[in-house]
Amino acid sequence: MKQFRVIWKNKDARDHVDLLPVDKFQLESPNKLIEHWSLSPRSRLYVAKCALHVEGREAILDYKEDRLKRWWAGRTKIIFDSKKRNRVKAVLWADEGTESYIDLRPQWTTEDIRQDSGETKRLKRFAYVSSRPGQVAFSSELRNLYNGKCAITGCDIPQSLQAAHIHLIKDSDLSHFTNGILLRSDIHALFDAGLISLSETGEEVELSQMIKKSAHYEFLRSAKVYRPADGAPSLANIQKHRRRFKFNHPAILKRMP
């Protein structure tokens, strides 16, 4: 599967990324409702919705304001180099209520992603988690429990913090503080990829072989995990995360999914 990756570099967007499947643009269509993956400046993946109009060498994606304010209301115009619409020539933007498009000088690339690749599965899983009902309340509750700080690094920059689910079950609502922990975005990514886990007591961090070899994350070797007095993750959920990524079997080398 091919996709266009559009990276918005302007001051307001701050590296917001739109991931647009190439096949969405292969047929001409008048204002067809579509969904696509987006990556926020805080590294949170979610599903963006818009009306897509494709005609000739141009495509227009019309976004209405999202109630969670994850994107701006307005229109993206993609200009292709031919009517085959396989290569992007320019990407423009118009705010809602305006007629003229402006060039915000975004960057764009075309890339191949296998349907069964780990990256595709990761996108789907993260988008499912972040778009579930109750996710906003879950995040707010964890930020309060952890005093606005990452449980492992102590980072207190709000834009860098994410509510991590410890145990995931498809189609189940697990957004409860006993199944959550507040983490810095890169630590969250390592946790969800199974490259780190919590110790059986939940008070320390255990590392995969890959992370043990990384000088960048050497500080995790001695890191202590903050556990709120009245809202710590349940040891049962921690054990499920450990079993899922085989942290109960230290001889097994961990690899990126």
Summary of the structure (lengths in Angstrom):
residues: 257
radius of gyration: 20.6
end to end distance: 18.6
largest distance: 61.5
contacts: 707
relative contact order: 0.11
helix: 25%
strand: 32%
